[in-house]
Amino acid sequence: MFRRRSRLHYQAKTFRKESAEEWLKIAKEKGLRCLDRPGKDVYLGSLFRNGLRIVFKVIERTVRADGQLLLFPEIEVETWWTSLDFPASVIVELYEAHGTSEQFHSEIKTELDLERLPSGKFATNNLVLHLGLLAYNILRIIGQESLKVAGAPAKKKVSRRRIRTVIQNLVYLASRVVYHARRYKLGFGRYCPWFTTFKRVYLAFA
């Protein structure tokens, strides 16, 4: 698998006559070998071509994660053309975090319905986008707060909740507004699986 990515002003090009075996040879000569697990070697390093820095990450697998031995090694190559003067490990970490950032962008566009802004005026769209970011951050905080204590009726353990999940489980929670003794209260059904989580999140910010 070949992938190239760009950083700052340089646009990466596709692989041409370069083979995975050639990059593995370069990685073994100029890279730093990191043993990920038995049967999987990771090489990190960088080199310069035409005055531009190329950071590479080459993975050589002779044994798969399930223990299956490979007759021929699997070689995976990733390169980044960059103008940043950071160690290779930092460059790779920055690009891997880029994928997580894209997930956040996707949530803002699809789950908050901000893929198309409503107006032809820049000032109006600017206000809508700022309000959308405010709503997004609030929902993100609610989602992370709901994960601090176990007990939510989730199917599996997760490290973060998507915005759609927070809206469906904690914002759309069925309740009734009751006015009694000069106070407004929320009345929930006898069986409400998300009530305990809702109460804890509410008390955390009340």
N, C-alpha and C positions, 0 to 999 in steps of 0.2 A: 504494500500500500504506500503510495507516494502522496505527500501533501506539502505544499509550500504556502507560507503565509507572509504577509508584509507588515512592516512596522514603520510608522511615521511617513517619510516622504517617498519611500521606494516601493514600487509595485513588483511583487514576486512574479517570476515567470514559471512556466511548466517545465518538468524534466524533459530533456532531449535524449542524448545518447548516454546519459548517466544510468548506470545499473545499480541495483541494491548491493551487489557484491563489491563494486568499486567504492561505494560509500562505507561499507563495512571495513574495507581495507584502510580507508582514510581515517575512520573512527578509531581503529586499533592503533594507528600510528600517531594521531594528534589528539585523540580524545581521552577523557578520564573514564575508566571502567568502573561501573557501579553494579555490584551483584544484587539484583532484585530478589531472586530466589534461585535455588539450584535448577539449572537448565535454562535460565533467562539472564542474559547479560545486557546491561544498558550502558551505552557510551555517550557522553556529553562532551561537547567541545565547540570550537569555532575556528574559522580560517578566513582569509581574505582573498577575494577574486575581483579583479578590475577595480580595486580601491574600495570595495564594499565588503562588509563583514557578513559572513554566513554562519549562523549558529545551527548546529545539527544535534539531533538525538536519534541514535541508531540502536535498535533492539534486535538482538539475535536470540532466537528460541531454539533449543534442541530438545526440550521437554515441555509439553503443554502443562497447564495448571492442573489438569486432571490426572497427570502422571504418564500420559501417553508419550512414548519415545518417537522422535521424528527421524525418518530416514535421511531427509535433507533439512537443514535448518531453515526456519522461517525468519526472514529479515524484514523489518519495518523501518522505514526512513522518514524522518520529518526534518525539514530545514526551514529556517527563517532568515530572510534578508533584513537586517536591522541596522539602524544608526545609533542604537543605544550602547553605551559603554558599561554594561553590567556583566557579571559572570554568566556563563551559559546556563547554569541552573536557575538563575533569577529570570532570564529571558524566557525560558521554557515555562516557568511558573506563571509569568505574566500572560502568556498566550493561552495557557490552559484555563486561567481565570476568565479569559475573554469569552469562552463558551458559556460560563455561568452568567456573565453580564448579558449575553444575548437572550438567555431564558427570561431574565427580568424585563427586557425590552418587549419580548413576546407577550408577557403577562399584561403589560401596560396597554399594548395595542389591541389585544383580543379580549381579555377578560374585563378590562375597563372600557372597552369599546372606544379607544382613542386612536384607532388606525387612521381614520379620516377626521380631520378637524372640521367643525361645523360651519365656519364662516370664511368669507373671502378677505376679511380684514385681519391684518397681522395682530393688532392689539387684542382683538377678541379671542383669537386662537391662542395667544400668549397667556391670557387669563384662564382659558379653559385648560390648557396644559398644566399651568401651575396648580389649579384646583385638583386636577387629576393626579398630579404627583403627591399632593397633600393627602388625598384619599388613599393612594397606593401605600404611602408610608404608614398611615394609620392602620390599614389592614395588615401590613407586614408586621407591625408591632404586636397587633392582636394575635396573629398567627404564631409568632415566636413565643409570646407569653403563654399561649395555650399548650406549648410543648414542655414547659418547665417542670410540670408535675404530671406523672403518669395517671391514667384514669379516663382519658377521652376514648370514646367508642370507635377507635380507628382500627382498620383491618391489619395494619402492619406498622412497625416503628419507622418514623420518618424524621429527618433532620430539619425540615421546613415544610410549611403548608402553602400550597398555591393559593392565590387570591380567590379563585373561584371556590375553592374548598372552604375558605374562611367565610365567604359571603353566604354560601349555602348552609353551612352548619351553625354559624354563630350570629349572622346578621338576619337571615331569613327565619330565625327560630320562632316558632309559633307561640304567641302569648296574647294576653288580653290586658289592656290598660284599665285599672280599677282605681276609682277615687273613693277613699274611705278615711274618715277622721282627719279631714283637711290635708290629706296626703295622697299623692299618686303612687300607685304600685303596679308592678307587672305580675300578672297571674299566669303560671305555667301549668300545663297538664300534669296529671299524676305520674304518667310515664313519659319522661323527657330525657333521653339518653345524654344529651349535651348540656343539661341544666347545671350540673356540677362544674363543668369547665367554664360555662358562661358566667356563673356566679363568681368563680375565682378570678377570671379576667376582669370582670366588672369591678370587684373590690380592689383589684391591683391598681386601677386608674381612677376610682371614684374619689 
